[in-house]
Structure formats: structure tokens, C-alpha cells
Amino acid sequence: MDSCVIPLRHGGLSLVQTTDFFYPLVEDPYMMGRIACANVLSDLYAMGITDCDNMLMLLSISQKMNEEEREKIMPLMVKGFRDAAEEGGTSVTGGHTVINPWIIIGGVATVVCQPNEFIMPDNAVPGDVLVLTKPLGTQVAVNAHQWLDNPERWNKIKLVVSKEDVELAYQEAMFNMAMLNRTAAGLMHTFNAHAATDITGFGILGHAQNLAKQQKSEVSFVIHNLPIIAKMAAVSKASGRFGLLQGTSAETSGGLLICLPREQAARFCAEIKSPKYGEGHQAWIIGIVEKGNQTARIIDKPRIIEVMPRGASLHHDNSNTSPETTS
């Protein structure tokens, strides 16, 4: 499971807790702090928990940084982390800082819950539909952006993507990674979600397989559609790296993969885009739950949904994609 759930000695309550940390992957220290916090909270959100009682921050300062770099960069990372925690309705009350060869940022999120506040990720049934709440391709976008300064790598992908495309994809990836999955967590209750996980380091297929293994019923997940930040599928193919179309490309602070009753899925996708939840929330129907042996797979030729970056003038509405579409 994404978080540990520990029954407490008192009053039928449970302690739900998660921890996560990683190395910087974007150039903006403030955004990196926000992404790190969103990534920690995501494990609570994957269980339908919308409120966090306490956050701790884990911070490692690189011994390779000089004093000026330290004084500029680290406070921005801390501010980004704190601001995202505040957006999530919680605050950072402590943590731990060390000197290390590398910069590392992460945290611990803790909440005490009533049983009705969380959704155990093990109740998917045949006929459910799989919904994803952020597009894939963050790792590809971040790497492609780094390759703008690496002629050898850039030459491999420049025929399929422009520098402007890469900049837009990078900004979109950064925005998505920094966005909390809190709205999706709340809507899991509204639309009777049966199970969920968040998409991070194992890629969409790895996390779908982990979730399938947790299920109490004999089910399998079949993914037909892959929503991907525009042009990143072509970049992945041209570079010969990542395995984005195979579902193995790592994501950072990705969306929630949610098993919903079929009749609720399209309503979930429409509701999450409502202006009342603020800017930028999206969701796509990407597959189905069928009878099976606790596995997950992507069909041979999944439909690629090109998700246009917000900075681009074009916007495509692909939220209500039919899971049967395979072309």
C-alpha cells in the first residue's frame, strides 16, 4: 500500500503515515520544494485521505555547495515545501537536516483517521474502469529539457520535437508534479472509488501491477489509453530510452490511478475539471478491470492521447475517452 495503516489503541482510530524523499529534478528550487511535498502527500491522497495532520521535512544540503549557493537555494526549497503543505491544509512542524554529497528533499506525512476517511486499495471488481488524473511523461520532459544543452542527446530527438515544444513540455511537467492530488482524493469518496494508487517511480504499468496484486477479487487491469504530455511519446521513441509507451517510464508526483464503478467514471472525469476546484485538474478513462489473475497489462497498440501543455494555444478535450478505443 502507499501508506501504512495502523489501528490505534484508542477509540477505533487509525494512524496513517507515509514517507518519501528524492533528488532534485527541476532547475527551480522553489518548484522542487513544492514537488517534493506534493509527492509525499500523494500517498495519503491515494487512500482517499484529504487532510493531513502533520508534516515533517527531510533535507540534505550538498557539501559541494558554497555558502552563497546554500543561502540562496535551500530557503527557496524549504519555502516551496511549506507552501505546498499549507495548500494541503497542513503545516511543517519539524524534521531533520544533514550535510551530504547530494541535495535530497522529502518528508513524512501523518494523519489520524476515522475508518470512513480512507479507502483501502483492494476492492476493485470486474466491470470497474481505470481513471488517471495526471498525464504521463514527466521523466521524458525533464530529460529532454536537460538535453537542450547536450548536442549529442539533442541530435537524437531534434527531428521529432522543437526547442519550444520541449520548453512547454517541461513547464507542463513541472506544473503537474507540483499539483496536489487532493481534489482527486476527495472525489474518490463522492464517486465510490474501489481502489487507487499514485503513479511514481515504477511507471504506470509497475504501479498498476502493484495495485492489481492487492485486490481481494480475481481481477486484472487492462490499459487501452495513455495520456501523455504532447510530443513526449515521440521523444521517448526517438531517444530509445524511458519505455514510456511500454508503461515503464518513471514518473515523479504523478496522478492517481483509480478503480471506479463504470457508471461513475465519466462523471468523475467531468467533475474534476470543474472551475470550482481551481485550474489544471484533468482525468482520463484509460482502461478496464476484468476477471483475471491479479496482473496488469497495456494492450499492444494503446491509444496515445496527446495532452497539450497549458502554455500552448491549442487545448484538446480528451477526458471522456472510451476505454474500448484501441486504435
Disulfide bonds with the S-S distance in Angstrom:
none
